[in-house]
């Protein structure tokens, strides 16, 4: 599993707790107190942070890197549920009650995480109730996304699914570009397929079609430039 980082002082100076939305209402002194509770770990690409069915006793905050939360279906396929990147968190389900993880989490690249132990987090919530409200807000957003995914897989066309996921990635990972929005894709074609319930071949074919229509430009396997966001939004409806 993960190994302790040696460069904790550097991370402390960065005050990684400040990156996460659930701590946004706290002042500098309170954030420093949280930093004292943090344990730092690093995971290599492909390494599991959490295994489905495992008991989690800490809140995981992504300080650097990206991870995917997934389950394996009965027919052996991988279904990606969430993508977590810098500032995101997971492991909150078991912090307020005893419950095992209902998904596994794997590092998509070298990933640095900050852990807050269950007991310490419970004390923080009692002292700062706003933290619990922020956790609830984030969980509602995740539930909305899962509900949208179920609806998409059941009723939307293939074009709508691919367009929707590109828009999602644009909002989370996109950066301004003279010709539009450049996305560093968090997943390869197979990963995207597992994320939206399609085959890799279908995803590749539909993205090529979007490129032929001038909606996007593909730059290798890891970058996509959204040239016409309006057209993409129309296709996602």
Residue pairs with C-beta under 8 A, 6 or more apart in sequence:
1 43
1 47
1 48
1 49
2 41
2 42
2 43
2 47
2 49
2 113
3 41
3 42
4 39
4 40
4 41
4 42
5 11
5 40
5 41
5 42
5 112
8 40
11 38
11 40
11 63
11 112
11 114
12 35
14 63
15 31
15 32
15 35
16 35
16 38
16 61
16 63
16 114
17 23
17 26
17 31
17 34
17 35
17 38
17 61
17 114
18 31
19 61
19 63
19 86
19 87
20 61
20 87
20 88
20 89
21 87
21 134
21 137
21 138
22 89
22 131
22 134
22 135
22 138
23 31
23 34
23 131
23 134
24 134
25 128
25 130
25 131
25 134
26 34
26 128
26 131
30 128
34 116
34 124
37 116
37 117
37 120
37 124
38 61
38 114
38 115
38 116
39 58
39 114
39 115
39 116
39 117
40 63
40 112
40 113
40 114
40 115
41 112
41 113
41 115
42 110
42 111
42 112
42 113
43 49
43 65
43 67
43 107
43 110
43 111
43 113
44 107
44 110
45 107
45 108
45 109
45 110
45 111
46 106
46 107
47 106
47 107
48 104
48 105
48 106
48 107
49 60
49 67
49 105
49 106
49 107
49 111
49 113
50 56
50 60
50 90
50 91
50 101
50 103
50 104
50 105
51 101
51 104
52 71
52 72
52 101
52 102
52 103
52 104
53 100
53 101
54 100
54 101
55 94
55 98
55 100
55 101
56 91
56 93
56 94
56 100
56 101
57 94
57 117
57 118
58 91
58 115
58 116
58 117
58 118
58 121
59 89
59 90
59 91
59 92
59 95
59 115
59 116
59 118
59 121
60 89
60 90
60 91
60 105
60 113
60 114
60 115
61 87
61 88
61 89
61 113
61 114
61 115
61 116
62 84
62 85
62 86
62 87
62 88
62 89
62 111
62 112
62 113
63 86
63 112
63 113
63 114
64 86
64 110
64 111
64 112
65 85
65 86
65 107
65 108
65 109
65 110
65 111
65 112
66 83
66 84
66 85
66 107
66 108
66 109
66 111
66 186
67 83
67 84
67 85
67 105
67 106
67 107
67 108
67 111
68 80
68 82
68 83
68 84
68 105
68 106
68 108
68 186
68 187
68 191
69 80
69 81
69 82
69 83
69 84
69 90
69 103
69 104
69 105
70 78
70 79
70 80
70 81
70 103
70 104
70 105
70 106
70 194
71 78
71 79
71 81
71 102
71 103
71 104
72 78
72 79
73 79
77 194
78 194
79 194
79 197
80 187
80 191
80 194
80 195
81 103
81 146
82 90
82 103
82 142
82 145
83 172
83 186
83 187
83 195
84 90
84 105
85 172
85 173
85 186
89 138
90 105
91 101
92 135
92 138
92 139
93 99
93 101
93 102
94 100
94 101
94 118
95 118
95 121
95 122
96 122
96 125
96 132
108 186
108 187
116 124
124 131
125 131
125 132
148 164
149 196
149 197
152 160
152 161
152 164
152 196
152 197
153 161
153 196
153 197
156 164
158 198
158 202
158 206
159 206
159 235
160 235
160 236
160 237
161 196
161 197
161 198
162 192
162 196
162 198
162 203
162 206
162 207
162 210
163 210
163 232
163 233
163 235
163 236
164 196
164 236
165 192
165 195
165 196
166 183
166 210
166 216
166 224
166 226
166 232
167 229
167 232
167 233
167 236
169 183
169 185
169 186
169 224
170 181
170 183
170 226
170 229
173 183
173 184
173 185
173 186
174 181
174 182
174 183
174 226
175 181
175 182
175 183
175 184
176 182
177 225
179 217
179 225
179 227
180 225
180 226
180 227
180 228
180 229
181 225
181 226
181 229
182 219
182 223
182 224
182 225
182 226
183 223
183 224
183 225
183 226
184 222
184 223
185 192
185 221
185 222
185 223
185 224
187 194
187 195
188 221
188 222
189 200
189 203
189 204
189 207
189 221
190 200
192 198
192 203
193 199
193 200
193 202
193 203
196 203
207 216
207 218
207 224
208 218
210 216
210 232
210 235
211 217
211 218
213 231
214 227
214 228
215 226
215 227
215 228
215 231
215 232
215 235
216 224
216 225
216 226
216 227
216 228
216 232
217 224
217 225
217 227
218 224
218 225
219 225
226 232
